[in-house]
Amino acid sequence: MTTSATTLTLESDLRKLADLQCSVDALCRDAGCDDSGTFQLTLVVIEAVTNCIKHGYRGEPGHLITIDWNRTDDCIEIEIRDRGIPLPADVLSRTTMPPPEAEGGRGWPMILAWTDSARIARIGDENVLNLTRRCQ
């Protein structure tokens, strides 16, 4: 089994998301994802990190977010950690898209639709989101 791992860290600043997007896009392509898979997985990571910044840290800059990226022969595993406020217990049950006129609420349904598994935990003072997507 071939395995590769990368750790990305960024500050809780929405202006940092463009650099993160480029990094995740490159990781997806290096992992052999096609254009659709690259788009979906990149958007999933950006959405999850945006949630960390906007909701976990309430938009306050200067906090650390860590993304561990592991690629095996079978799948891509992503772990996103932050020390923001705890995630709501019901986030993994948010599978229905809101009506088109709604201003928000699309993130979790998208994350769940574009990954094969998602788990959340509060470990000590960290939120830990584990996402898995089988390689195509």
N, C-alpha and C positions, 0 to 999 in steps of 0.2 A: 504494500500500500504506500502510495506517495502522499506526503503531507507537506504543506507549506503554511506558515503562520506569519501574520503581520499585526502590529499594534499601531493604531492611530490615536493620537490624543489631540483634543482641541479645547479651546476656551469657549465658554457659553456666550457666544456672540454670533448673532445671525449673519454678520458679514463674513464669517469664517466658512459658511456653508458652500460657497463656490469652490474653494480649495478642496473641501471634503468631497464634493461631487466629482471633481477631477480624479482624486485619489481612488474613490470607490469604483468609478468607471474603469480606470486602469486595472484595478484588482479583478473586476469581473471579466474583462477581456483576457487578462493573463490566465484566468481560471478556465477559459474556453467558452464562456457564455456567448450566446448569439446576441444579435442586436436587441431583440425583445427581452431576453433574460437580463441583459446588461441594464436596459432602461428600467425594468421593473425592480431589480434588486437595488440599483442606485437610488431610485425614488423611495423605496422602503427604508433604506438607511437614513436618507435625508429627512424623511418624515419622522422617524423615530427620534433622531437627534434634535429636530425642530421642537418636538414635544418636550424633550428634556429641557431645552432652553426656555421655551415659552411657559410651560406648565410646572416643570420640576423646579426650575430656578426663577420662575416668574419674570423672565426677561432680564434678570440681573447678570451683567457680564462678570467675567473673572473666575468662574467656576470651571472645574475640569470635567470633561466627558471623555471616556476611554472606549475605543472600539477595537475589540480583538477579532481578527479575521482568520479563520482556519479553513484551508482547502484540502480535502482528501480526494481520493479517486471517486468517491460516491457523491459528495455534497460539499456545500459551503456552509460553514457554521459561523455565525456572527454573534458576539456578545457585546452589548452596549451597557456601560455602567455610568451612573451619576450619583451624586449625593444630594439630590433635590428632595422635594417633598415626596412622600410615598405615592406610588401609582395607585389609582383607584382599583379596587378589587375586581370590578366588572369589565375592565378594558378588553379582556380576551373574549368577552361575549358580544362585543360590538361588531357584529358581522353584517348588519344591514346598512346600506347607504342611505343617507338622509335625502329628503326631497331636493330637487335641483335649486330651489330658492334658498336653501339653508346656507349660511355662511361658513359653517365648519362641520366637523363630524365625519369626514371622509377618511381620515388617516388610519384609524384602527381597522376598519373594514378592508382597506387597501392592503395594509400590512399583512393581515390574515389571509387575504385572497392570493397574494403573491409570494407567500412562503409555504413550506410544507409543514412546519411546526413553529409554534411560538410559546415561550414560557416566561413568566415574570416571577421575580422573587424579591423580597427585601432581605438583604443579608447584611446584618449590622446596620450601618447607616447608609448603605448603598441600594439603589434600585438596580436590578440586574435583569436585562431583557435578553433572552436567548432566542435566536432565529435560525432556522435551518431551511435550506433550499437544496433539493437534489440537483445535481449537475445534469445538463442537457447534452 
